[in-house]
């Protein structure tokens, strides 16, 4: 019975300390997420060539280019309307780099596959004529 009482007393003493410890970890996670978003925005760059699609925590998306980046937020501008949108780093869920590299990679891949098929057909025809 005494052990149960000691255990309950210890739980009552350490419960608030555990909450404070867990809250500190959540703020560390939020700070590291903000730093990750800042690095991603810096990687995209600033200027009309720095195209990106930003997905916000509420699910909405902002497309355009990064016009400027500050300590607390950054500004995205739409390509067509040139309307600015100020976005806080804490509101960002993900950043997708839209610099068109995907299409270039796909074009190189298809050209490479086409060249390989053509070379295989040519070598196959040469081998068939030698028999």
C-alpha positions in Angstrom: 0.0 0.0 0.0 2.9 2.3 0.8 4.5 1.7 -2.5 1.2 2.6 -4.3 1.0 5.9 -2.4 4.7 6.7 -3.2 4.1 5.9 -6.8 1.0 8.2 -6.9 2.9 11.0 -5.2 5.8 10.7 -7.7 3.3 10.8 -10.6 1.6 13.9 -9.2 5.0 15.6 -8.7 6.4 14.8 -12.2 3.3 15.3 -14.3 3.7 19.1 -14.6 7.4 18.7 -15.3 6.6 16.2 -18.1 4.2 18.6 -19.7 6.7 21.4 -19.7 9.3 19.1 -21.2 6.9 18.0 -24.0 6.0 21.6 -24.7 9.6 22.5 -25.1 10.1 19.7 -27.6 7.1 21.0 -29.7 8.6 24.5 -29.9 11.9 23.0 -31.0 10.1 21.0 -33.8 8.3 24.2 -34.9 11.6 26.2 -34.9 13.4 23.4 -36.9 10.5 23.3 -39.4 10.7 27.1 -39.9 14.5 26.8 -40.4 13.9 24.1 -43.0 11.4 26.3 -44.9 13.9 29.2 -44.8 16.6 27.0 -46.3 14.2 25.8 -49.0 13.3 29.4 -49.9 17.0 30.3 -50.0 17.6 27.3 -52.3 14.9 28.4 -54.7 16.4 31.9 -54.8 15.0 35.3 -55.4 13.9 36.9 -58.7 11.8 36.1 -61.6 13.6 32.8 -62.3 12.9 31.6 -58.8 9.6 29.9 -59.6 7.9 27.8 -56.9 4.6 26.4 -55.7 4.0 26.9 -52.0 1.5 24.7 -50.2 0.2 26.3 -47.0 -0.9 24.5 -43.8 -4.6 25.2 -44.7 -4.2 23.4 -48.0 -4.2 26.3 -50.4 -1.4 26.8 -53.0 0.4 29.9 -54.1 2.2 29.8 -57.5 4.7 32.3 -58.7 8.2 33.4 -58.0 10.0 34.5 -54.8 10.2 38.3 -55.0 11.9 38.8 -51.6 12.8 36.9 -48.5 13.0 38.3 -44.9 13.5 36.9 -41.4 9.9 36.3 -40.6 8.2 36.0 -44.1 8.8 36.1 -47.8 6.9 37.6 -50.8 5.6 35.6 -53.7 4.5 37.3 -56.9 2.2 35.8 -59.5 3.7 35.6 -63.0 0.6 36.8 -64.8 -0.8 39.4 -62.5 2.4 40.3 -60.6 0.2 40.5 -57.5 2.3 40.1 -54.3 1.4 37.6 -51.5 3.3 37.8 -48.2 3.7 34.4 -46.6 5.0 33.7 -43.1 7.5 30.8 -42.8 5.4 29.2 -40.1 2.4 28.9 -42.5 4.3 26.9 -45.1 3.6 23.2 -45.4 5.8 22.4 -48.4 7.7 24.1 -51.3 7.9 22.7 -54.8 10.6 24.0 -57.1 9.1 24.8 -60.5 12.1 25.6 -62.6 11.2 23.2 -65.4 14.0 20.7 -64.8 11.5 17.8 -64.9 10.6 18.5 -68.5 14.2 18.7 -69.5 15.0 15.4 -67.8 12.1 13.7 -69.5 13.1 15.1 -72.9 16.7 13.8 -72.4 15.3 10.4 -71.3 13.1 10.1 -74.4 15.8 11.1 -76.8 18.2 8.6 -75.1 15.6 5.8 -75.4 14.9 6.7 -79.0 18.6 6.7 -79.8 19.1 3.3 -78.1 16.2 1.8 -80.1 17.6 3.2 -83.4 21.1 1.9 -82.7 19.7 -1.5 -81.8 17.7 -1.7 -85.0 20.8 -0.6 -87.1 23.1 -3.2 -85.5 20.3 -5.8 -85.8 20.0 -5.1 -89.5 23.8 -5.3 -90.0 23.9 -8.6 -88.1 21.1 -10.0 -90.2 22.8 -9.0 -93.5 26.1 -10.7 -92.5 24.5 -14.1 -92.3 
